[in-house]
Amino acid sequence: ETGTYDLRSFALELNGVSVELSTIGASISKLLLPNYASDSSEKRDDVILGYKSPIAMMESGNPPYFGVIVGRVANRIEKGKLVIPGDDNVYELAVNNGPNHLHGGLRGFSRCVWDAEIVSDGVKFSLTSKDGDQGYPGTVQVTATYSMIPTPSNKGASLRLVMDGKMMDDKITPIVMAQHSYFNLASHNDENGLLNHKLTMPCEYYTPVDDNLIPTREVRSLHSDPSMDWRKGKVVKEALIEYGMAHGGLSPDQAKKNVTLSRCAPNTAKTGSSSSTPGETYGFDHNYVVYKSSNDSLNLAGVVENKETKRQMSVWTDQPGVQLYTGNFLDGKALDTRYCKDSANYLQWQSICLETQTFPDSIAVVDEETPEFAKGKCHILKPGGADYHHVVEYRFEPMN
């Protein structure tokens, strides 16, 4: 698109952790972490995938949604058909991800330039999405406020994000926003990608998907599917091998070879002939049910560790779900390297996303039909109803 945009950047810093924010997509454009394995306190690396500048992000179109806040409805809506409880209409949304609607459409919140202001504890971004925007009914006003606070251990820093939304008219509308940063705790362009990272998630259940990555509305115990279970912690390389055998129709040898293949552009690891979707890119792209461990307002969604740098990131949220995505569709050729940081050529399984949210494609879920899935259903803004509120906190500190 042509025109003049007010692209602004802001920086927050605490205990050696610094973050750069931008008005395009209310995004995280840079995140520098100390190397806790180094003797030098000056050694820091940028640990999120992204672009050379906010202008580069805008010019590229940002097809992977690097660093941005997505909405009006994050994740997928099956076949782009929006059915809202209490509204007799069926709204036709843009189909921009295979047969489905993804992350709010062709120009969702992620591709808008937000207003911004410095507030007492950080930076507050705001955006008004008008009735009919991307096919959604109703006008909504949303805000996203980033702040940097100490971790409980005071050995690092927490990036706290609070997302709020309210209706500005009387039209019922769904809303779920998510932060879509891709993390690699070694460095955004580390040659090993995500493979050497360890992931632990206390989740006991996940929501299986069909061949088009739409939840079946089953809530499945991880006891019955060990390849999806992260409770004891797994090195991502080993988890991808296990997943390839269990869900990708691959032999042990094929699954192991694919891990190496994924680091050799322009090749990508693909499912085997016995898979229900043979010859397709694969990896983790699933919603997990966040385990509520206490009466605290925030619950642990996952912990990512990189032993080479001794960096650790834990993700805490008040949301019922977290989408685990391992960068399956990065292939080293979908992005023009002229736009990327350090001219990086991002390959498959380069990074991890932990997107806190309500459950995907859950707008029209009926409580009585799928009661467990309905516990994570999408928030609906309606007259007399509650406003939208979502908190996620990323805690960066040394590994224990």
Helices and strands as residue ranges (DSSP letters): E 9-14, E 17-22, E 27-34, E 44-46, H 54-60, E 69-70, E 76-77, G 78-80, E 81-83, E 90-92, E 101-102, G 109-111, E 115-119, E 122-129, G 133-135, E 140-149, E 157-167, E 173-175, E 178-179, E 198-200, E 205-207, E 220-221, G 222-224, G 226-228, E 234-235, H 236-247, H 252-261, E 285-289, E 299-306, E 311-317, E 321-325, G 341-343, E 353-357, H 371-374, E 379-381, E 388-398
